[in-house]
Amino acid sequence: MSCAEMEFMIQRYYDGELVTEEESLLQAHLHTCQSCDQEFREFGTLFGDIGALRLQVEHRDILSRTLERLEEAQLKRQSDRWYRGVAVAAAVLVVVSTALVSWTDSGQAMKHRVSAFFAQQTQTQPLMKVEVPPTHVEHDPQQAQAALENIYAQVQFPLMELTDPRLQVESTSLTGVDADQMYQMVELEYRLVGKQAGESDLVHFLATPDNSLKSRAKSNLGTYEFKGEVQAGAFRWAKVGEHAITAEINEVYYQLFSPFLSTQDLLEMAKSIQKR
Amino acid sequence: MKEQDLVAGALVDQASMAELLRMIEPYVFQTAYYLTGSKMDGEDVAQDALWKICRSLHQFKGDSSFRTWVYSVVLNTYRDAARKKRRVTVPLEDTYVDHAPSVEETVATRSRLDDLRREIMKLNTEDREIFVLRHLQQLSYSEVAATMEVTEAHVRSRLYRTRQKLKHMLYGGE
């Protein structure tokens, strides 16, 4: 066995992976080869030192802080649920009262009680959970435009916009609006206007301040294959694979992807990205 | 108790969640500390990672081991933090490596260990992650591979090369 092969065996020895036969083979070689014996002893020192690096370090109490945060989130969820409960109860009461009015023909007295009830309700109104404007639309250009406006109203990170006139938004989604998630992610689908109908016309756009959310995206690409950085407009974009580009702008990750377009086409569109 | 049961319990019950976090906190912090090479940064990354674990526990599907899943959250949190840090600060300096010396370290080995720590901080991110998981967290090669979503052969070849380099820089005579 060559000395180069022996080096792997030496490392495997210290990993505790050699079987008995291999170990005797190694020992026999070390007796006859001075340079490998030297290697063996040097690796021994390295592995010994590596073992000594493992140490328990005193650190600030991060566990309690996390538990407190968890408690706060839990309380908030409970109160949210309570508000929702109130809203539902109020709605039921209104329906029942209205029904009563139409059933009883006795007139004034009943109507009066109902309006008194409404007056009371209006006082508790601000506590009720406001209905969140819709942000999820699939393949509907008209509604998508309105949903995009809603997304801009709700998004909590600086979301830039593609202004290329050829792009028409037709699907939208915003994840992470509720307190259950730490970060938000915006996913848009654009149709490339002017292209012939058929294959090559959908562009997926993704933006999130937390890169790890990408794995849950609908247009998730899996593993990125880095193909170099390019300037497009005001920002630098990285080509990842043949059909996708990505950039980090103001701590937000953007990804443009289209299964049928080249990175060159996508970079053309990326040039148009700007603050809304 | 089996991992699956622990996770299932933690999803419905706050006390079980606290217990689960208490169990993983030591190695979450240790890993973050070894990766960042700094106690303060390690604490920040560990706290962020613990919170992410609470929040995304429902996404743990059980097709990997729970420990592996936890490590991968820590690695992702560390990578995000490192990327943000890199933009505002200058590259790592030697003083970046602050550590609490263990009692066992004698004066003689002390400076050698300091050198080793410094060299580890100079490794690229992937090599450092592999080194930390394998040697300082004592994961098996296959666990390291599963955590990092690469092949076991890749982990081995990277780590063999790293150790060769470290040995050459620190202990190689010629």
Boltz contact constraints between the chains, C-beta under 6 A:
constraints:
  - contact:
      token1: [A, 11]
      token2: [B, 160]
      max_distance: 6.0
  - contact:
      token1: [A, 42]
      token2: [B, 167]
      max_distance: 6.0
  - contact:
      token1: [A, 42]
      token2: [B, 171]
      max_distance: 6.0
  - contact:
      token1: [A, 43]
      token2: [B, 167]
      max_distance: 6.0
  - contact:
      token1: [A, 45]
      token2: [B, 171]
      max_distance: 6.0
  - contact:
      token1: [A, 46]
      token2: [B, 167]
      max_distance: 6.0
  - contact:
      token1: [A, 49]
      token2: [B, 113]
      max_distance: 6.0
  - contact:
      token1: [A, 49]
      token2: [B, 116]
      max_distance: 6.0
  - contact:
      token1: [A, 50]
      token2: [B, 135]
      max_distance: 6.0
  - contact:
      token1: [A, 54]
      token2: [B, 136]
      max_distance: 6.0
  - contact:
      token1: [A, 55]
      token2: [B, 102]
      max_distance: 6.0
  - contact:
      token1: [A, 57]
      token2: [B, 33]
      max_distance: 6.0
  - contact:
      token1: [A, 57]
      token2: [B, 100]
      max_distance: 6.0
  - contact:
      token1: [A, 59]
      token2: [B, 29]
      max_distance: 6.0
  - contact:
      token1: [A, 59]
      token2: [B, 43]
      max_distance: 6.0
  - contact:
      token1: [A, 60]
      token2: [B, 43]
      max_distance: 6.0
  - contact:
      token1: [A, 62]
      token2: [B, 43]
      max_distance: 6.0
  - contact:
      token1: [A, 62]
      token2: [B, 46]
      max_distance: 6.0
  - contact:
      token1: [A, 62]
      token2: [B, 47]
      max_distance: 6.0
  - contact:
      token1: [A, 63]
      token2: [B, 25]
      max_distance: 6.0
  - contact:
      token1: [A, 66]
      token2: [B, 50]
      max_distance: 6.0
  - contact:
      token1: [A, 66]
      token2: [B, 51]
      max_distance: 6.0
  - contact:
      token1: [A, 67]
      token2: [B, 18]
      max_distance: 6.0
  - contact:
      token1: [A, 70]
      token2: [B, 54]
      max_distance: 6.0
  - contact:
      token1: [A, 182]
      token2: [B, 55]
      max_distance: 6.0
  - contact:
      token1: [A, 212]
      token2: [B, 76]
      max_distance: 6.0
